[in-house]
């Protein structure tokens, strides 16, 4: 098993109806979110929490019946611009925990909202920063 950067605060699997019978697993530490997909061939995504720009909770009728929901995370990470935590239990509590940890990670790194915005949408154009400084 892979060694993670700090203690795991939350973990779950993707649920099918009420049952966690899938090979999609999610883990959340104080600074990172890990998404592991697959059984024979595994793919693991890791996202630093300070890179998350927006959180959305989606709950359809079946999600509400089964007590699950999907959390969508828009990130500034080039490899994972949209992370999906599909069909997880206690989705509102997890969303709240994520929000708190994201703010904590941004504060620890000294980011302000404008810096996160600039880092997310900067595409390597040095004139972009010059234009922002003039405003």
ChimeraX attribute file (.defattr): number of C-alpha atoms within 10 A of each C-alpha:
attribute: neighborCount
match mode: 1-to-1
recipient: residues
	/A:1	3
	/A:2	4
	/A:3	6
	/A:4	12
	/A:5	10
	/A:6	11
	/A:7	12
	/A:8	14
	/A:9	10
	/A:10	14
	/A:11	15
	/A:12	16
	/A:13	22
	/A:14	23
	/A:15	22
	/A:16	15
	/A:17	14
	/A:18	15
	/A:19	11
	/A:20	16
	/A:21	11
	/A:22	13
	/A:23	15
	/A:24	20
	/A:25	20
	/A:26	21
	/A:27	18
	/A:28	24
	/A:29	19
	/A:30	20
	/A:31	18
	/A:32	20
	/A:33	19
	/A:34	17
	/A:35	19
	/A:36	16
	/A:37	18
	/A:38	12
	/A:39	10
	/A:40	7
	/A:41	6
	/A:42	10
	/A:43	11
	/A:44	12
	/A:45	13
	/A:46	16
	/A:47	20
	/A:48	17
	/A:49	22
	/A:50	21
	/A:51	21
	/A:52	24
	/A:53	18
	/A:54	13
	/A:55	16
	/A:56	11
	/A:57	15
	/A:58	14
	/A:59	15
	/A:60	11
	/A:61	10
	/A:62	12
	/A:63	19
	/A:64	11
	/A:65	11
	/A:66	17
	/A:67	17
	/A:68	25
	/A:69	24
	/A:70	21
	/A:71	22
	/A:72	17
	/A:73	21
	/A:74	17
	/A:75	22
	/A:76	23
	/A:77	17
	/A:78	8
	/A:79	10
	/A:80	14
	/A:81	15
	/A:82	16
	/A:83	19
	/A:84	15
	/A:85	19
	/A:86	20
	/A:87	25
	/A:88	25
	/A:89	21
	/A:90	12
	/A:91	20
	/A:92	15
	/A:93	10
	/A:94	17
	/A:95	18
	/A:96	12
	/A:97	15
	/A:98	22
	/A:99	16
	/A:100	12
	/A:101	19
	/A:102	22
	/A:103	16
	/A:104	16
	/A:105	20
	/A:106	18
	/A:107	12
	/A:108	10
	/A:109	10
	/A:110	9
	/A:111	14
	/A:112	11
	/A:113	10
	/A:114	9
	/A:115	10
	/A:116	17
	/A:117	14
	/A:118	14
	/A:119	14
	/A:120	17
	/A:121	10
	/A:122	12
	/A:123	9
	/A:124	9
	/A:125	8
	/A:126	9
	/A:127	9
	/A:128	13
	/A:129	12
	/A:130	10
	/A:131	9
	/A:132	9
	/A:133	8
	/A:134	6
	/A:135	5
